[in-house]
Amino acid sequence: MSINYDDRIPNNVNLSSDARLQRALEAWLPHYQEWWKSVGPQVFPTNEIYLRTAISTDAGGWANFGYVRMPEYRWGIFLAAKEEGRTIPAGDHVGEPVWDSVPGEYRNTLKRIIVTQADTEPASVEQQRFLANTAPSLYDARNLFQVNVEEGRHLWAMVYLLHAHFGRDGRDEADELLARRAGDHDKPRILDAFNQPCEDWLTFHCFTCFTDRDGKFQLGALAESGFDPLSRTCRFMLTEEAHHLFVGESGMERIIRRAAQLMKADKNEDARAQGGIDLQTIQRFVNYWYCYSLDLFGGEVSTNAADFFAQGLKGRWHEAKDYEDHKALGATRIVKHVENGALVDKEIPLRNAMNEELRDSYTKDCERVVKKWNAALAEEGMTGFEITLPSSRFFRRQGIYSDARFDPAGNPISEEAFAKKVDSWLPTDADRAYVKSLMKPVYERGKIAQYMAPPKRTAVDGKPFEFEFVRVD
Ligand code: BYC
C-alpha cells in the first residue's frame, strides 16, 4: 500500500483514476490550507520541524522522519490495505460481505457518524493553536506539531469519505467542517469537549491523554464498521493515534513526576513554592478532562447506539476478535439510574447500552494509565498520594447522570453538598490562573520548563531530548 506523492493530494486510493473526485478534492485543498494558516499553530509556522510523514501504510512505512515546514506537510488520503473476504463484524448483517459503497438505507446515519468524527479533528487543531507560544521545550513543541498535522490528515481522511461516497451532501458537509470553529458562540464544533479551551500544557496533556483516547475507542468501533472504506480509514488512523496517546500519557507522567520531585525539594512539601504544579491541582484537571471525555461516548441508554450497532455501522472495541455473540440480541446489561435521589439498577437491552460498553473499554484503558502514573509517584518516593479516576457518574453533562449531582466516588449528593466541595474536585479559576502563570516558552535546545520533567525516552525516531526537534533560526 505505498503512497503516491506525485499527485497534488498524496494518496493510496488511486485518486487520479477518478477525475471528478480528484478535481473536487483539489478544489477543497486551498480552503483547507487557508484554514490551517488562520487557525493552525501560531509560532514556528514556517520553521523546519522534525516530523514523521507516512510513505506507505505498511508496518515499516508510516513513520518516515525528516524536517518539514508545516505548511508544506503533505496531507493525504491513506487507507489500510483491503482485507479480502472481510465480512460485516456485528449487528443484523453479521457475516454478510462488507459494503464498498454506502448502503442506501443507512446513508444519513453513516454520514452523521462520519461528520461527527471528522468535526473533532480540525476542532483539536483550533483548540491547540496558541500552545506552542508557551511550549515547555522544543521537544514538546514538536510533539504538539506532530499531533496537529496528523489531526489535519485525519480530517482529510474523513473528507475523502464524504466526497467519494456522499455526493453533493458530502461536499457541503466537507465545506461546513472548515466553517465551524472550536468554542465559537455561533458556529461551535459538534461535541462539547471540542469547544473547551486548551490554553495551557497541563490541559493539553490531559486532552491528549483522555480526549484523544476517546478517539482511539471511537475509531476502534468504526474500524469494526461494515462500511469497508470507513473501517480501512480508521484502521490506519489508529496507527497514528498511538503516538498522540503517548504524548498525553507521558506528558502527564512528566508533570506528576516533577511535582513529586519539587515537593521533596521543598521544606513544606509545596510543589507550587518550587514553581511546579501540585498534585491536588493535577487531580482536579484529571477529573475535569476525564469526565468531559466520558461524555464523548454519548448517553448510557441510547437508541442511536442500538441502531448504529444493529445496522453494522459501528461495533464494540475489538468486536471481531474478542466477542462471540455479534448480534447482542436478547442480552441485557444493568445500568444504574437515579430515582428519587437514590441509585437503582435497571436492566437494559444490550444494544441500547452499546455506548456504555465502549465507555467501559475506555475506562479500563484509563485505569491502566493512572496505575503507571502512580508507579512513577512511588518511584519518586511519594507514598501519601495517588491520582484516581472519578466515577463515571461524576460531573457529567450527557446521559442519565447529567441531571443529578454526584461526588467523585459516584454517590448521589445534593446541589448544596456539591457546591460546598466543588472547588476541591474541579479546577478553580485560581488553579487555572496559577497554571497559566507558569506558561513561559522554553525554546533552547535541551532545556525544559520547571514544572515538567524531561522525558526518559522521546519515542521520536530514537532521538535524544537534546535533539534539534525544531530549527529555531
Ligand atoms: N457533546 O444517543 P446519544 C477524536 C448528542 S474523538 C454534544 O446519547 P449517541 C479525537 C448526540 O449527538 C472521537 N452532544 O449519543 C480526539 C445526540 O444528538 P441528536 C470522535 C452530544 O448518538 C482528540 C444526542 O446528544 N468520534 O477522534 O449514541 C483529538 C443524544 O445522543 C455528546 C465520534 O464521536 C457530546 N459529548 O452517541 C482529535 C464517533 N454526546 O441526535 C480527534 C462518531 C452525545 O439528539 N460519533 N451528544 O441531535 C458517534 O458515534 C456518536 O455520535 C456519539 C454520540 C458517540 C458521539
Residues whose N, C-alpha, C, O or C-beta is under 5 A from the ligand:
A	BS01	BYC	I113 T116 Q117 T120 E121 S124 I190 L191 D192 T211 D212 D214 G215 Q218 D295 L296 F297 G298 G299 S302 T303 N304 A305 Q398
